């Protein structure tokens, strides 16, 4: 812990907890306890390691909304003016995406009102003055798991906090890596581990690079029914676009569907994907899958959906990967939750 009168209230980065002495003196004992819990929860949830280039103000507000409701429900006395979301229980990435979508200026800064409990800063990467290495997200997960177990044994683990801790400890899925693997298994090209993929080195991921681009035609199904929200669709599309650009299939057909196929867009290799969703009714997966089957050109299909709808009795002849905006599991193919 470090006194820091240059900050308005407090901050945390996984190694240090900085605080303004004057601000701390203004709090009641219960509010001070809540402040400490708030800052520690940022670390327990991995927030100092997860900004990934997002706007600092928007990310900070989103992280606060990801934990304040659970702290309040767990009995902590938070100061007036803290940020609470209209929908509790979501991740910081989820709140950030909504704030970005709702921002009329398109800069994704999120709420303009700062949270009085301070800020979450990016985790340090180098050793401290004493030569101690920088803390890692995995180290915090281990400490959090131990603390949660001790609290449960003592009967002091509120249900809302238990759910939040379980979310923090759940392994994160690298969706791009899964999509690359899915495509590479259907490609005549070859990935090589001898040359790392430079796109992912900055994220600490050592992935193979595609040495030859011989992926056939790919089908993308986009569920445009009323139950799939636009932000989740946009998030999934951004991932699909980056992987399509990486793998360069010979062609891409995008099928927009709800209870039937509303439209089909065709793109040749090298063309940028443009998204023109049509539909908005109920969901039936069979018409789109049948259309892909009848076309007969696709080596595989990806479907962006919430997985609520009617499925055909039998799986199609081509492999399907479902990018699910919910925790539902498809009856066939591979289901990947869009966990942010």
C-alpha positions as CSV (number, residue, x, y, z in Angstrom):
1,X,0.0,0.0,0.0
2,X,1.3,3.5,-0.9
3,X,0.1,6.9,0.1
4,X,-0.4,9.0,-3.1
5,X,-1.8,12.5,-2.9
6,X,-1.6,12.8,-6.7
7,X,-4.7,10.6,-7.1
8,X,-8.2,11.7,-6.1
9,X,-9.2,8.6,-4.2
10,X,-7.4,5.3,-4.8
11,X,-6.0,3.0,-7.5
12,X,-4.7,-0.6,-7.8
13,X,-2.5,-2.3,-10.4
14,X,-2.0,-5.8,-9.0
15,X,1.2,-4.9,-7.2
16,X,0.4,-1.7,-5.3
17,X,-2.7,-0.2,-3.8
18,X,-2.4,3.6,-3.9
19,X,-4.6,5.9,-1.9
20,X,-5.0,9.6,-1.2
21,X,-4.7,10.1,2.6
22,X,-7.2,12.9,2.7
23,X,-9.8,10.8,0.8
24,X,-9.2,7.9,3.2
25,X,-9.7,10.1,6.2
26,X,-13.0,11.2,4.8
27,X,-14.5,7.7,4.9
28,X,-16.2,5.9,7.6
29,X,-14.7,2.6,8.8
30,X,-17.3,0.6,6.8
31,X,-16.7,2.7,3.7
32,X,-12.9,2.2,4.1
33,X,-13.5,-1.6,4.4
34,X,-15.6,-1.4,1.2
35,X,-12.8,0.6,-0.6
36,X,-10.3,-2.1,0.2
37,X,-12.6,-4.9,-0.9
38,X,-13.3,-2.9,-4.1
39,X,-9.7,-2.6,-5.0
40,X,-8.8,-6.2,-4.1
41,X,-11.8,-7.4,-6.3
42,X,-10.2,-5.6,-9.3
43,X,-7.2,-7.8,-8.9
44,X,-9.2,-11.0,-8.1
45,X,-11.1,-10.5,-11.3
46,X,-7.9,-9.9,-13.3
47,X,-8.8,-6.3,-14.4
48,X,-5.3,-4.9,-14.4
49,X,-4.3,-7.5,-17.0
50,X,-7.4,-7.4,-19.3
51,X,-7.6,-3.8,-20.7
52,X,-6.0,-4.8,-24.1
53,X,-5.8,-1.3,-25.5
54,X,-9.4,-0.2,-24.5
55,X,-10.0,3.4,-23.6
56,X,-8.7,3.9,-20.0
57,X,-11.8,5.8,-18.7
58,X,-14.3,3.5,-20.3
59,X,-12.4,0.4,-19.1
60,X,-12.2,1.7,-15.5
61,X,-15.9,2.4,-15.4
62,X,-16.7,-1.0,-16.9
63,X,-14.5,-2.7,-14.3
64,X,-16.3,-0.8,-11.5
65,X,-19.7,-1.9,-12.8
66,X,-18.5,-5.5,-12.9
67,X,-17.9,-5.7,-9.2
68,X,-19.9,-3.0,-7.3
69,X,-23.3,-4.7,-7.4
70,X,-21.8,-7.9,-5.9
71,X,-20.0,-5.9,-3.2
72,X,-23.2,-4.2,-2.3
73,X,-25.1,-7.5,-2.3
74,X,-22.4,-9.0,-0.1
75,X,-23.0,-6.4,2.6
76,X,-20.3,-3.8,2.0
77,X,-21.1,-0.1,2.5
78,X,-20.0,1.6,-0.6
79,X,-19.7,5.5,-0.7
80,X,-22.4,7.5,-2.5
81,X,-21.9,8.0,-6.2
82,X,-20.4,4.7,-7.2
83,X,-21.3,3.2,-10.5
84,X,-23.9,0.4,-10.6
85,X,-25.0,-1.3,-13.8
86,X,-28.7,-1.7,-14.9
87,X,-27.9,-5.4,-15.4
88,X,-25.7,-7.0,-12.8
89,X,-23.5,-10.1,-13.1
90,X,-21.7,-9.3,-16.4
91,X,-18.0,-9.0,-17.2
92,X,-16.1,-5.7,-17.6
93,X,-15.7,-6.5,-21.3
94,X,-19.5,-6.8,-21.6
95,X,-20.2,-3.5,-20.0
96,X,-17.4,-1.8,-22.1
97,X,-19.0,-3.1,-25.3
98,X,-22.4,-1.7,-24.3
99,X,-20.9,1.7,-23.4
100,X,-19.1,1.8,-26.7
101,X,-22.2,1.0,-28.6
102,X,-24.2,3.6,-26.7
103,X,-21.6,6.4,-27.0
104,X,-23.0,8.9,-29.5
105,X,-19.5,10.1,-30.4
106,X,-18.3,6.5,-31.1
107,X,-15.2,6.8,-28.8
108,X,-16.3,4.2,-26.3
109,X,-15.4,6.3,-23.2
110,X,-18.4,5.0,-21.2
111,X,-19.9,7.0,-18.4
112,X,-18.4,10.5,-18.0
113,X,-18.9,10.5,-14.2
114,X,-15.9,8.9,-12.4
115,X,-16.4,6.3,-9.8
116,X,-15.4,7.7,-6.4
117,X,-13.6,4.5,-5.5
118,X,-10.7,5.3,-7.8
119,X,-9.2,3.5,-10.8
120,X,-7.8,0.2,-11.9
121,X,-4.4,0.6,-13.7
122,X,-2.6,-1.7,-16.0
123,X,-0.4,-4.3,-14.3
124,X,3.3,-3.6,-14.2
125,X,5.5,-5.7,-16.4
126,X,8.9,-5.4,-14.9
127,X,10.4,-6.0,-11.4
128,X,10.0,-3.5,-8.6
129,X,12.8,-1.6,-6.9
130,X,13.7,-4.6,-4.8
131,X,13.9,-6.9,-7.8
132,X,10.7,-8.7,-7.1
133,X,9.0,-9.8,-10.4
134,X,5.8,-8.3,-11.5
135,X,2.6,-10.1,-10.2
136,X,0.8,-12.2,-12.7
137,X,-2.9,-12.8,-13.3
138,X,-2.4,-16.5,-12.6
139,X,-0.8,-15.8,-9.2
140,X,-3.8,-13.7,-8.3
141,X,-6.1,-16.5,-9.4
142,X,-4.3,-18.9,-7.1
143,X,-4.5,-16.6,-4.1
144,X,-8.2,-15.8,-4.9
145,X,-9.1,-19.5,-5.1
146,X,-7.4,-20.1,-1.7
147,X,-9.1,-17.2,-0.1
148,X,-12.5,-18.3,-1.5
149,X,-12.0,-21.8,-0.1
150,X,-11.1,-20.4,3.3
151,X,-14.2,-18.1,3.3
152,X,-16.5,-21.0,2.3
153,X,-15.1,-23.2,5.1
154,X,-15.8,-20.3,7.6
155,X,-19.3,-19.8,6.2
156,X,-18.5,-16.3,5.1
157,X,-18.9,-16.6,1.3
158,X,-22.1,-14.8,0.0
159,X,-23.7,-16.4,-3.0
160,X,-23.2,-13.4,-5.2
161,X,-19.5,-13.2,-4.4
162,X,-19.1,-17.0,-4.9
163,X,-20.6,-16.6,-8.4
164,X,-18.2,-13.7,-9.2
165,X,-15.2,-15.6,-8.0
166,X,-16.2,-18.6,-10.0
167,X,-16.3,-16.4,-13.1
168,X,-12.8,-15.0,-12.3
169,X,-11.3,-18.5,-11.9
170,X,-13.0,-20.0,-15.0
171,X,-10.4,-20.5,-17.8
172,X,-10.8,-18.0,-20.6
173,X,-11.3,-19.3,-24.1
174,X,-9.1,-17.9,-26.9
175,X,-11.7,-17.9,-29.6
176,X,-9.4,-16.7,-32.3
177,X,-7.1,-19.7,-31.7
178,X,-10.1,-22.1,-31.8
179,X,-11.3,-20.6,-35.1
180,X,-7.8,-20.8,-36.6
181,X,-7.6,-24.5,-35.6
182,X,-11.1,-25.1,-37.0
183,X,-10.2,-23.6,-40.3
184,X,-6.7,-25.2,-40.5
185,X,-8.3,-28.7,-40.1
186,X,-10.3,-28.0,-43.3
187,X,-7.4,-26.4,-45.2
188,X,-5.0,-27.9,-47.7
189,X,-2.5,-25.3,-46.4
190,X,-0.1,-26.0,-43.6
191,X,0.6,-24.3,-40.3
192,X,4.2,-24.2,-39.1
193,X,5.4,-23.9,-35.5
194,X,8.9,-23.0,-36.6
195,X,7.7,-19.5,-37.5
196,X,5.5,-17.9,-34.8
197,X,2.4,-16.0,-35.8
198,X,3.4,-12.3,-35.2
199,X,-0.3,-11.2,-34.8
200,X,-0.5,-13.0,-31.4
201,X,3.0,-12.6,-29.9
202,X,2.0,-9.3,-28.2
203,X,-0.7,-11.2,-26.3
204,X,1.8,-13.8,-25.1
205,X,0.5,-16.5,-27.4
206,X,2.9,-18.6,-29.4
207,X,0.7,-19.8,-32.3
208,X,1.7,-21.3,-35.7
209,X,1.8,-19.2,-38.8
210,X,0.0,-20.3,-42.0
211,X,2.5,-21.1,-44.6
212,X,0.1,-21.7,-47.5
213,X,-3.4,-20.4,-47.9
214,X,-5.5,-23.1,-49.5
215,X,-8.7,-22.9,-47.5
216,X,-11.8,-23.6,-49.6
217,X,-15.1,-21.8,-49.4
218,X,-16.5,-20.9,-46.0
219,X,-20.1,-20.4,-45.0
220,X,-21.0,-17.9,-42.2
221,X,-24.5,-18.1,-40.7
222,X,-25.7,-14.9,-38.9
223,X,-28.7,-15.3,-36.6
224,X,-30.7,-12.1,-37.1
225,X,-33.7,-13.1,-34.9
226,X,-34.9,-10.6,-32.3
227,X,-33.3,-12.5,-29.4
228,X,-29.7,-11.8,-30.5
229,X,-28.4,-8.4,-29.5
230,X,-26.4,-6.2,-31.8
231,X,-23.4,-5.8,-29.5
232,X,-22.8,-9.6,-29.3
233,X,-23.2,-9.9,-33.0
234,X,-20.6,-7.1,-33.6
235,X,-18.2,-8.7,-31.2
236,X,-18.5,-12.1,-32.9
237,X,-18.1,-10.5,-36.4
238,X,-14.9,-8.7,-35.4
239,X,-13.4,-12.0,-34.4
240,X,-14.6,-13.8,-37.5
241,X,-13.3,-11.0,-39.8
242,X,-9.8,-11.2,-38.3
243,X,-9.6,-15.0,-38.7
244,X,-11.0,-14.8,-42.3
245,X,-8.4,-12.2,-43.1
246,X,-5.7,-14.6,-41.6
247,X,-6.9,-17.7,-43.4
248,X,-8.0,-16.2,-46.7
249,X,-10.6,-18.8,-47.8
250,X,-11.3,-19.0,-51.5
251,X,-14.7,-17.5,-50.9
252,X,-17.1,-16.6,-48.1
253,X,-20.9,-16.8,-48.2
254,X,-22.8,-15.1,-45.5
255,X,-26.3,-16.4,-44.7
256,X,-28.6,-14.0,-42.8
257,X,-31.5,-16.0,-41.3
258,X,-34.1,-16.1,-38.6
259,X,-36.9,-18.6,-39.3
260,X,-35.8,-18.6,-43.0
261,X,-32.9,-17.4,-45.0
262,X,-33.4,-13.7,-45.5
263,X,-30.4,-13.0,-47.8
264,X,-27.0,-14.4,-48.9
265,X,-23.9,-12.3,-49.5
266,X,-21.0,-13.7,-51.6
267,X,-17.4,-12.5,-51.2
268,X,-14.4,-13.6,-53.2
269,X,-10.9,-14.1,-51.6
270,X,-9.5,-10.7,-50.6
271,X,-12.8,-8.9,-50.5
272,X,-13.7,-7.2,-47.2
273,X,-16.7,-8.6,-45.5
274,X,-19.7,-6.2,-45.3
275,X,-22.5,-7.0,-42.9
276,X,-26.1,-6.3,-43.9
277,X,-28.3,-8.2,-41.5
278,X,-31.9,-8.9,-42.4
279,X,-34.6,-10.6,-40.5
280,X,-35.8,-10.3,-36.9
281,X,-38.3,-13.1,-36.3
282,X,-38.0,-16.5,-34.6
283,X,-35.1,-18.8,-35.2
284,X,-34.9,-22.0,-37.3
285,X,-31.5,-23.3,-38.2
286,X,-32.6,-25.9,-40.7
287,X,-33.3,-23.5,-43.7
288,X,-29.8,-22.0,-43.6
289,X,-28.1,-25.3,-43.1
290,X,-30.1,-26.8,-46.0
291,X,-29.2,-23.9,-48.2
292,X,-25.5,-24.4,-47.5
293,X,-25.9,-28.1,-48.1
294,X,-27.6,-27.6,-51.4
295,X,-25.0,-25.1,-52.6
296,X,-22.4,-27.8,-51.9
297,X,-19.3,-25.5,-52.0
298,X,-18.6,-24.9,-48.3
299,X,-15.9,-26.9,-46.5
300,X,-17.3,-25.7,-43.2
301,X,-19.7,-23.3,-41.6
302,X,-19.6,-20.9,-38.6
303,X,-22.9,-19.8,-37.0
304,X,-23.2,-16.6,-34.8
305,X,-26.2,-17.2,-32.7
306,X,-27.7,-17.4,-29.2
307,X,-28.7,-21.1,-30.0
308,X,-32.3,-20.6,-29.1
309,X,-34.3,-22.1,-32.0
310,X,-35.3,-25.2,-33.9
311,X,-32.5,-27.6,-35.1
312,X,-32.8,-30.2,-37.9
313,X,-33.1,-33.8,-36.9
314,X,-29.8,-34.8,-38.4
315,X,-26.5,-32.9,-38.6
316,X,-25.3,-31.6,-42.0
317,X,-22.5,-33.3,-43.9
318,X,-20.1,-30.3,-43.3
319,X,-18.6,-29.4,-39.9
320,X,-20.3,-26.5,-38.0
321,X,-18.8,-24.3,-35.3
322,X,-21.3,-22.4,-33.3
323,X,-20.3,-19.0,-31.8
324,X,-22.8,-18.8,-29.0
325,X,-23.8,-15.6,-27.2
326,X,-25.3,-17.7,-24.4
327,X,-24.4,-20.8,-22.4
328,X,-26.6,-23.0,-24.6
329,X,-24.9,-26.1,-26.4
330,X,-25.8,-27.1,-29.9
331,X,-26.9,-30.7,-30.5
332,X,-24.2,-31.2,-33.1
333,X,-21.0,-29.5,-34.2
334,X,-18.7,-27.6,-31.9
335,X,-20.0,-24.9,-29.6
336,X,-17.8,-22.0,-28.5
337,X,-19.3,-19.5,-25.9
338,X,-18.5,-15.9,-26.7
339,X,-17.3,-15.3,-23.1
340,X,-15.9,-11.8,-22.8
